[in-house]
Amino acid sequence: MIGADAIRGHIDLIVLALLEAGPSYAYEISRTITDRSRGEYTIKQTTLYTAVKRLQSQDLLDSYEDLSPTGKPRTYYRLTPAGLEQLDAKREEWRSTRALVDHFADGKDAP
């Protein structure tokens, strides 16, 4: 199981990346994170809602009301053009972070 501390700085990247495929609502985002991580990480609802609200306040996401496939009313979130740009920046930041951590984890000097 991956701890929340290991993921904390990357929640925005995860949410933005999932919404790149299309709009989704919070429960579906949460379920997708758990499914794609094969149960290794389960996001807390408060963590997810905090991230979504933060991304909305930065105009990286917008929202709209619609019915879920089961007919229940849901708030759907989708990327804005600025959100797509931020996703690209977050992906590059992740690549750099991963390379740096890998070097230390492998016992090497930084690149």
N, C-alpha and C positions, 0 to 999 in steps of 0.2 A: 504494500500500500504506500502510495506517495503522500507525504505530509503536505499540509496546506502551506507551510513555510516555504517549501521548495517551489511551489507554484505561484505564490502570492504576487510576485512582480510580473507575472505573465498572463494574468487573467484577461486583461484587455486584448492581448494578442489572440487568445483562444476564442473569446467571444466574437471579435471582429472576423476572424478566419471562418468561424462557423456561419456567420451571417453573409459571408461572401457568396455562398451557394444560394442564398435567397432568404426572405423574411422568415422569422420564427418567433415563437412566444417562449416565455421564461421556462416553463416546465419542459418543453421540448428541447430547449438549449441544454438544460440540466441533464436530462435523460441522454442526450447525444454525447455530452462530455463523459458521462459514466460508461456508456456503451463503447465509445471509441477508445477509451482508456482501458477497456476490458475489466472495469471495476477497480483499477488501480487508483483512481481519483474520483471522488464524489464531491461536487461543489456544494457548499451550503447555500441555501436559498438567500440568506442575508448577504452573502458574498456576491452572489450573482446579481441580485437587485441593486446593490451598491455600485457594482461595476456598470450595469446598464444605465443607471441614473447619471453616473459620472460621464459616461460616453455621450449620453444625450445632452448633458449640460455643455459639453465641448463641441456640440453639433456634429458628432461623428456618427450618431444614430438618430433616426426619427422613429416615430411609432404611429400606429393606427389601430383602430378597433375592427375586428372581423370575427367570424365564427371559426372555431377549430373544426377539424374533420369529424369530430363527434357532435358538432352542433352547439358547443358551449362558446359563449362570447369570450374572446381573448384579446389581449393587447399584443400585437405583433411588432417586432423591431426589425429595422432594415438599415443597411449601410447608407450613408450619404456619400456624395463624391469626396468630401473631406475625410470620411471614414475609410474609404478605399485607399486614399493617399496615406493615411495613418497606418493602415494595415501593411502597406509596403514598407514604411519606415520601421514598424515594429518587427517585421520579418528580418530586415537587415540587422537591426539591433540584436535580435535573437541569434542570428548566425555568428555575429561577433562575440556575443556573450558565451555561446556554446564553445566556440573555438578557444577562447581564453580559459574557461573552466576545464575543458578537455586537456589543455596543456598542463595545468596544475594537477589535475587528477592523475595524469599519466606521469607525473614527476618531472616535467620538463620546464624550461624557462618559458615565459610568455612569448608569443609570436613576435 
